[in-house]
Amino acid sequence: MQPRSEKRPRQESNLKPSAPKAEACDQSSNYDGRSLDECCEMPDHSPVLEINVEQDGPVTVVRLLGDLMGNDVDRLGEKLAELTSAPQARLAIDLARTTSIDSTGLGRLMECVTRSRMRGGHVILVAPTPLVSGVLEVTHLDHWFEICDTVDEARQRLCSDD
């Protein structure tokens, strides 16, 4: 037997109305001469994706540092499109210092690999962090991407394409 819920009549409160709001204080006299807004302003903690590109003979190494998500992913997509525009481009994308990834980040990596394959190129992901590896496994993309443990291993595979 389930308990029956009863609608109770609304009781009047014995609380008195609150006092009128205090007048705004002189903000410039507090907080070391800064206004309240300046003191309480939240710093921008949006992570920035750092993209470093190194040319090593026929192989281009793209090292990513930070989050592979948000607005920075568009910038990465543009850079990868530029790098895979040449026929037979060979890229090693180092993910060893990538802290997180979302669906947009995965999409940009997939676009890069697809574009490269269509032009006879080759892209290898290198040393994904445990978090990134987990996302690749859950999405079953760990079987779609070619992944190496080190940049040297990727470089050897990319150079053996000749």
Secondary structure, 3 states (H helix, E strand, C coil): CCCCCCCCCCCCCCCCCCCCCCCCCCHHHCHHHCCHHHHHCCCCCCCCCEEEEEEECCEEEEEEEEEECCCHHHHHHHHHHHHCCCCCCEEEEEEEEEEEECHHHHHHHHHHHHHHHHCCCEEEEECCCHHHHHHHHHCCCCCCCCEECCHHHHHHHHHCCC
